Structures are given as structure tokens and as C-alpha cells.
Amino acid sequence: MYNVLYYSCTLITEEKYNAPSIKEIFNISKKAELFNQELAKLDDLIAQKELTFNESKPLIQGPFSDILTHTGQIAMLSRLHGAPIDGEDFSKALITPGIV
């Protein structure tokens, strides 16, 4: 999901998508660290730039939907493996920029 977050950042900054490959990284802790760094970068970009509807729409229909799909797949596989993830209602969550 690191690449999806990286792509999200390029949509906001309008840079060319050229994500570094992380296929050779086999350490899950290192991959999680990269994911969290990219998530923090995306959070900063969204906090700094007020996105128009036309800028937001590709993010929601593309990488954000993709991330939600992958998260659902991970939750399903975890449940099938006998380790279900507890459900949570985020509809009333406090959203604060900078807290990821």
C-alpha cells in the first residue's frame, strides 16, 4: 500500500509518478516504517493544500478507494486465519491533521 500512498502524493503535488521499488525489502517492520512515513507525508500535503472538488475526486475514486479495498482484504484474510480485527465505527471520529 506504500505505492498507493506514494501515488496519492503525486496526484496532489502533480509530480511524475516514479515510486521507488520496495520489492527487495523483506523486513515487514521496514515496510511498515515506509508506509507510515508516506502516510504522514500525505497527511501534511492534504493539510497544506486546500483541494478543489476536481482535485479530490481522482484521489477518492482512485488510490483512496484502493486502500480501503486492500484494508478490507487484509481484514478478511485475518478473520479467515482465526484472528479477526475488531470492528470500529469511524463515522464520528475526530479527524486532526498531523495525527496519523
C-alpha positions as CSV (number, residue, x, y, z in Angstrom):
1,M,0.0,0.0,0.0
2,Y,3.1,2.2,0.2
3,N,3.0,2.7,-3.6
4,V,-0.7,3.7,-3.5
5,L,0.1,6.3,-0.9
6,Y,3.1,7.5,-2.9
7,Y,0.8,7.8,-6.0
8,S,-1.7,9.8,-3.9
9,C,1.0,12.3,-3.1
10,T,2.0,12.6,-6.7
11,L,-1.7,13.4,-7.6
12,I,-1.6,16.3,-5.1
13,T,1.9,17.6,-6.0
14,E,1.3,17.0,-9.7
15,E,4.7,15.3,-9.9
16,K,5.5,12.4,-12.2
17,Y,4.8,9.1,-10.6
18,N,8.1,7.4,-10.0
19,A,7.8,5.3,-6.8
20,P,11.0,3.6,-5.6
21,S,10.7,-0.2,-5.6
22,I,10.4,-1.8,-2.2
23,K,10.2,-5.4,-3.5
24,E,13.7,-6.1,-2.3
25,I,12.7,-5.1,1.3
26,F,11.8,-8.3,3.1
27,N,11.6,-6.8,6.6
28,I,8.0,-6.1,7.5
29,S,9.0,-3.5,10.1
30,K,10.9,-1.6,7.4
31,K,7.9,-1.7,5.1
32,A,5.6,-0.5,7.9
33,E,8.0,2.3,8.6
34,L,8.0,3.4,4.9
35,F,4.2,3.1,4.8
36,N,3.9,5.3,7.9
37,Q,6.3,7.9,6.5
38,E,4.3,8.1,3.3
39,L,1.1,8.4,5.2
40,A,2.5,11.3,7.3
41,K,3.7,12.9,4.0
42,L,0.2,12.6,2.5
43,D,-1.4,14.0,5.7
44,D,0.9,17.0,5.5
45,L,0.1,17.6,1.8
46,I,-3.6,17.4,2.5
47,A,-3.3,19.8,5.5
48,Q,-1.2,22.3,3.5
49,K,-3.3,22.4,0.2
50,E,-7.0,23.1,0.0
51,L,-8.1,20.6,-2.6
52,T,-10.8,21.5,-5.1
53,F,-13.6,19.1,-5.9
54,N,-11.8,18.2,-9.2
55,E,-8.6,17.6,-7.3
56,S,-10.3,15.5,-4.6
57,K,-12.4,13.3,-7.0
58,P,-9.4,11.4,-8.5
59,L,-8.0,10.7,-5.1
60,I,-11.3,9.3,-3.7
61,Q,-12.1,7.3,-6.8
62,G,-8.5,6.0,-7.3
63,P,-5.9,5.5,-4.5
64,F,-8.2,6.1,-1.5
65,S,-10.7,3.5,-2.8
66,D,-7.8,1.1,-3.5
67,I,-6.5,1.5,0.1
68,L,-9.9,0.8,1.5
69,T,-10.3,-2.3,-0.7
70,H,-6.8,-3.6,0.4
71,T,-7.6,-3.0,4.0
72,G,-10.8,-5.0,3.7
73,Q,-8.9,-7.8,2.0
74,I,-6.4,-7.9,4.9
75,A,-9.3,-7.9,7.5
76,M,-11.0,-10.7,5.6
77,L,-7.8,-12.8,5.4
78,S,-7.1,-12.1,9.1
79,R,-10.6,-13.3,10.0
80,L,-10.2,-16.5,7.9
81,H,-6.9,-17.1,9.6
82,G,-8.7,-17.1,13.0
83,A,-7.5,-13.6,14.1
84,P,-10.4,-11.2,13.3
85,I,-9.8,-7.5,13.6
86,D,-12.2,-5.8,15.9
87,G,-14.8,-3.6,14.2
88,E,-14.8,0.1,14.8
89,D,-17.1,3.0,13.9
90,F,-15.2,5.8,12.4
91,S,-18.2,7.9,11.4
92,K,-17.8,10.1,14.5
93,A,-14.1,10.0,14.6
94,L,-12.2,13.2,15.4
95,I,-10.0,14.0,12.4
96,T,-7.0,16.1,13.2
97,P,-4.3,16.9,10.7
98,G,-0.9,15.7,11.8
99,I,-2.3,12.7,13.8
100,V,-2.0,9.6,11.7
